Amino acid sequence: MSQPSSSLTLGDLEMQVLEQLWKLGSGDVRAVHAALSGERENHPNTVQSALERLFRKDILEREKQSHAYVYRPRLSREALAARLIDETLQRVRASEPLPTLAAFVDLAVEQDPSVLDELEHMLLSHRARQQDR
């Protein structure tokens, strides 16, 4: 098993590789390189390096098949977002996390104003689950 990095920072290529693996489900260097070929010009060694970094960051898992590793996402898109948000909160957290969380809500609303309705629904569902416990 890989050792997770202490800080989760993802570069553009790492995000693009991860996006392709979420679409493909799994893939070796050749498959990911081919999937990326329409987006950017990279050598297979560059893609291999990005896959290795994502593996070391504990975002991908891999299995040796014949002479190549086949990589698959360890985290869903949602789980990665939660991990990134949690790490950000840990870095900027003062005694009260509410201002930071409010900033995330503001950013989400800037992207799509309808997100407020979805957030409200999620909060109500979460509260109902908490009360059932």
C-alpha positions as MATLAB code, in Angstrom:
seq = 'MSQPSSSLTLGDLEMQVLEQLWKLGSGDVRAVHAALSGERENHPNTVQSALERLFRKDILEREKQSHAYVYRPRLSREALAARLIDETLQRVRASEPLPTLAAFVDLAVEQDPSVLDELEHMLLSHRARQQDR';
ca = [
       0.000    0.000    0.000;
       1.160    3.539   -0.695;
       2.003    6.157    1.888;
      -0.332    9.176    1.671;
       1.292   12.554    1.356;
       0.774   14.933    4.242;
      -0.605   17.605    1.916;
      -2.990   16.894   -0.921;
      -2.028   19.206   -3.765;
      -2.981   18.217   -7.294;
      -1.513   19.652  -10.463;
      -3.382   20.125  -13.732;
      -2.042   16.906  -15.283;
      -2.880   14.917  -12.144;
      -6.455   16.204  -12.262;
      -6.757   15.377  -15.960;
      -5.382   11.872  -15.370;
      -7.825   11.389  -12.515;
     -10.728   12.627  -14.666;
      -9.823   10.071  -17.325;
      -9.625    7.260  -14.774;
     -13.043    8.217  -13.382;
     -14.365    7.913  -16.953;
     -12.480    4.715  -17.817;
     -12.828    3.000  -14.440;
      -9.243    1.745  -14.673;
      -6.320    1.830  -17.050;
      -2.634    1.394  -17.586;
      -0.279    4.124  -18.792;
      -1.099    3.440  -22.444;
      -4.865    3.684  -21.918;
      -4.632    6.891  -19.890;
      -2.134    8.411  -22.331;
      -4.454    7.590  -25.251;
      -7.453    9.069  -23.410;
      -5.500   12.263  -22.740;
      -4.163   12.593  -26.283;
      -7.030   14.852  -27.371;
      -6.559   17.183  -24.405;
      -2.809   17.676  -24.203;
       0.489   16.585  -25.673;
       2.370   14.451  -23.168;
       4.906   11.703  -23.365;
       3.833    8.394  -21.800;
       6.602    8.812  -19.202;
       4.981   12.070  -18.067;
       1.629   10.306  -17.672;
       3.384    7.476  -15.790;
       4.885   10.030  -13.393;
       1.466   11.582  -12.769;
      -0.053    8.139  -12.103;
       2.764    7.334   -9.673;
       2.283   10.643   -7.822;
      -1.470   10.008   -7.516;
      -0.726    6.515   -6.208;
       1.706    7.893   -3.605;
      -0.928   10.452   -2.565;
      -3.278    7.497   -1.928;
      -5.749    8.669   -4.579;
      -5.166    5.691   -6.879;
      -4.713    2.017   -6.257;
      -2.837   -0.214   -8.653;
      -2.463   -3.846   -9.560;
       0.327   -5.410  -11.553;
      -0.984   -7.169  -14.650;
       1.664   -8.792  -16.797;
       4.374   -6.129  -17.169;
       2.254   -3.056  -16.429;
       0.359   -1.548  -13.545;
      -3.354   -0.987  -13.961;
      -4.551    2.007  -11.968;
      -8.018    2.742  -10.638;
      -9.325    5.586   -8.517;
      -9.362    4.871   -4.793;
     -11.565    7.910   -4.243;
     -14.735    9.034   -5.951;
     -14.962   12.610   -7.171;
     -17.099   13.419   -4.117;
     -14.669   11.761   -1.692;
     -11.751   13.678   -3.211;
     -13.669   16.949   -2.917;
     -14.444   16.167    0.730;
     -10.785   15.374    1.393;
      -9.638   18.612   -0.257;
     -12.197   20.656    1.668;
     -11.269   18.967    4.948;
      -7.589   19.647    4.357;
      -8.319   23.281    3.539;
     -10.428   23.635    6.679;
      -7.631   22.129    8.762;
      -5.142   24.615    7.320;
      -7.223   27.755    7.809;
      -9.303   26.777   10.802;
      -9.270   29.209   13.637;
     -11.399   28.444   16.662;
     -14.580   28.541   14.546;
     -14.977   26.803   11.151;
     -18.206   28.606   10.198;
     -16.605   31.534    8.294;
     -14.588   29.118    6.159;
     -17.624   26.954    5.456;
     -19.610   30.071    4.577;
     -16.890   30.989    2.063;
     -17.304   27.560    0.417;
     -21.055   28.137    0.171;
     -20.472   31.565   -1.384;
     -18.100   30.055   -3.957;
     -20.583   27.284   -4.766;
     -23.401   29.789   -5.259;
     -21.198   31.837   -7.615;
     -20.808   28.709   -9.760;
     -24.517   27.808   -9.731;
     -27.177   29.707   -7.740;
     -29.416   26.623   -7.641;
     -26.843   24.980   -5.396;
     -28.496   26.674   -2.394;
     -31.600   24.532   -2.851;
     -29.500   21.385   -3.027;
     -27.485   22.405    0.038;
     -30.684   23.073    1.958;
     -32.001   19.637    0.993;
     -28.716   18.021    2.069;
     -28.767   19.822    5.422;
     -32.352   18.776    6.105;
     -31.545   15.163    5.217;
     -28.482   15.222    7.441;
     -30.448   16.660   10.360;
     -33.155   13.990    9.923;
     -30.501   11.236   10.013;
     -28.958   12.779   13.133;
     -32.348   12.843   14.882;
     -32.981    9.195   13.998;
     -29.835    8.159   15.852;
];
